[in-house]
């Protein structure tokens, strides 16, 4: 760890723990549970806490534990499903220690970085390393980044922790949780927040961007092709009859060989549009038509 002690102290002071209770009827409970823990970082003096969306999805009660041990109520004020980021406002938060935001576009391979995470209301942990990857990333849950940041610093706590440079600037938000310690830590670039910051804080979502079609499946690459590994209960894909084990060969007349190609074709559609999947099931090719939905509306 090459960061000066004073830098570590400043980042620690702005790192918070989130304890979130979720509405029991919320669709995310099936997979993520109705009680979640996360990390977050204060990014302005008014008490805006930047974290990851999956931690606060469907939040009923948010308790924010500050670095001095005080516990204060929080309110989810913004969510961006495309980036995977969310903002929690600390109620009554004034003159709180906040960190400056850096520029993830200026990050280079080999840059020294560190992560400050929480593993409970009062415990903070830090880990250091360097940037090991900058580039495309895609995940099973209809999610992709054009320029993800991966580091050799293991995630020392819950998702939502700040990834900082040695000048204590936030350059990313850690996405993957403590269970992913054996892998490089994945960070969502801070530029994805900065580009939409004013819009997110004003409207609670990104209103200027075209919405993407969403079907509610989890897909994994296999030797046969892109296989459906899971379905969101009650989601469009399940309702249309897609099955776990189906291998997706294309959308309409366009073939897809990678998960990123699949998402690229899917996201050309808008919520409510029909998506015709060409699939392989039981050795036979067939078409399954799905009426796409909007992820944000489904998880409201």
N, C-alpha and C positions, 0 to 999 in steps of 0.2 A: 504494500500500500504506500504510494508515493504522495498522497494528498496531505497537505499541512494539517496539523491538529485543529487549527482554527477553522479551516474549511469544513472538516468533519463535524465540528461542533455546530456550525451554522446550518449545515444540512440536517443534522439530527434535530435541531430546534424546529425546523419547518416540516418534518416528517410526522405524519399522524397515523393512528390506527383507526380502522373503521369496523364497527360491529353492526351488522345489518340484519334486521328481521324482515322477512319477505311475506307478502300476502299469501296465505295458504292456497288460494285459488289461482295463483299466477302460473302461467304455462312453464316458466323456467324452473319451478320447484321440482318437477319430475327428474330433472337431470342435475341441477345445482343445489337442491335442498332449500329449506326455508330459513336457514340461519347461516350467514356467511361472515368471514373475516377478510379484511383487506388492508392494504397500505394506501397512503395517499400523500400528496405534497401540497403545501400551501403556496399558491403562486401569485397572490396579491394581498395587499394589506386589508382588504375587505373580507377576507376569509374564504376565498374560492379555493377549493381543494380539488386537484386533478387526480383522477384514479382511472381504473379500468371499468368498462361498462358492465361486465358480467358480475362483478361484486355487488352492484347496487340495482341490478335488474329486478323490477317489481318490488322495490323497497317500501316497507310500511313504516319502519322506525330505523333511523340511522343515528348511532352514537359515535361521536368523534372523540378520541382520547388524544389530547395534545401532549407534547413532549414533557411538560411539567406535571402531568398526571391528571389535569383537569378533564372532566368529561362533559361535553356539551352536545346539544342536539344538532343534527345536520339535516339538510334538505337537498334532495337530488334536483338540480336546476337545469341540467343539460345532459343530453345523451347523443352520441354519434355512433350509430351502428356500423358505419363503413370503416371508421378508424379504430373503433373499439374503445374509445375514450368516454369518460363521463366527468361531470363537475358536480361536486357537493358543496353547498354553501353552509359554512359554520354560522349558526344562528347567533346573532349578537357579536359576531367576530369583528373586532376593530383593532388596528395596530398589532396584528399578529405577525410573527416572524415569517417572511416570505422569501422564496428563492427567485433569482432572476432566471429568465428563460433564455437559453442559448439558441443555436441554429444547428439543427441536425444535418442540414445540407453541407455544412462546413466540416462535418466529422469525416475523418479519414481512417483507413485501416491502420492499426497499430497505435491509435490514440489511447492514452491512459484514461481509464474511467473507473467509477466506483458506484455501487448500489447501496442505498440505505433502506433496509426493509424492517417491517415489524412482524413479530411472531406472537403478539399479544398486546393488550392495552399499554403495558408499561415497558416492554422489552424491545429494544432496537438492536439490529445487527448490521454490520457493514462488511462488504467484500469488494476487493479490487481486482482489476484485470485490464485487458485492452480490447479494443474493437477488433473482432476476428472476421466479421462478414458484413458487407453492405450490399443489399440487392433484393431481388424478388423473393417473396415468401407467400405461400398459400397454405391454408389449413382445411381440415375436413368440413368445417361448419359454414361453408359459403363465405369465406373470408380470405382476403389477399391484400398484401402490401406491395407497393412498387419498390420501396427502398427501406426494408426492415434493417434494424441494427441488431447484430448479435455480438455478444462479448464473452470473453473467457471468465469473467467474474460470475460466479454462481449466484443465483437468486437466494439471498439469505432469509427471505420471509415471504409474506403473502403478496399476491399480485397487486399492482398499483404503485409499487415503489418507484422513487425517482432514480433515473440513471443520470449521473452528473459527470462533468469534466472536472479537471483539477482547479478550475476557477469557480467552483460551486454553482455553475450554470446547469439547469436541467436541459438535457439533450434528448431525453426519451422517458417513457413510462414502461416499466417492466410488465409484460403481459402474462407470461407463464408463471405458475404458482410454485410453491415450495416443493411439490412432488416432482418437479422437473430438474432437481439439483444436478443430476448426472449429465444433463445436456447443457449446451451454451444457453445463456439467458437471452430471451427475445425481448426487444424493446420496440415500442411504437414510437416513431420519430416525433419529436416535439413540434416540428413544423406543421404536422397535420392538425394540431391544436391551434397554433399561432395563425395559420391561414384562415381559420374559421372562428377565432376567439370572440370577436365582437358579435357575430351572428349567433353563436351558441349561447352566449350570456344574455342576449336580448330576446331570442325566441325559444331557447331551450332545445333547439335542433338546428340542422342545416336546411334552410328553406330554398336556397338559390341553386341547389344541385338537383339534377334529375334523379328520381328515385329508381332503385334497382328492383327488378323482379326477384322474388324469393320463393323457394318451394319447400324448405324445411327438410333437408336431408343432410346426412354426413357421408362423405365419399372418400374412398381411399384408392390409390393406384395399385393395380395388381398386374400379373402377367397377361390376364385376359383383357384388361382395360380398366376403366374407372368404375369401381364397384360401389354400390350403395351399401354402406356399413351400418347405417342407422337412420331412423326416421323420427322427426319431431312429432310427438303425439298430437293429433288434431291439426297438423299442418297440411298444406296443399298437396304435397307429394303422397302422404299417407292416404288422404281422402281420395286421390285419383287412382290409387291402386298400385303405386310403385312398391316393390318389396325389397327387403334386405337380401342381398345376394344378386340382385339385378346388375348387369354390367352395361353401363351407358356407352354406346358407340357413337352417338351423335345427337344433335338437336336440329330438327328439320332435315334439310339436305346437307348439312355441314357436319363432317366427321370430327370427333374430338379424341385425342390420344393422351392428353395430360389433364390434370385437374385445372390448371390455369386456363387451358383452352376451353374447357367446359364452362368455367365461370365467365370467361370472356363472351361466349355465345349467349349464356343465360342473361348476363347483365346488359345485353343489347335490348332486352325486353323491359317493359314497364309493368308495375304491379297491376294485376287484373288481366293481363294478356295471356293467351294460350301459349304453352310451351310444349312442343311435341318431341318427346324423348324417344330416340331409337335405341332399344335395349336388347340385350341377349339374356334370355331366360330359359333354362332347361334345354339349351342347345338350339333354340329357335329365336330368330329375330322377330321383334314385334314393336309396335308403336304404342306409347302411353301418353295421352294428352293430359297435361296438368294446367289448371287455372292458377296462375301464380298469384302470390299475395304480397303484402308489404310487411317486412319483418318488424318495423317499428310499431305498426298498428297491432300486429299479433301479440307483441310483448308489452303492450301499453299497460 
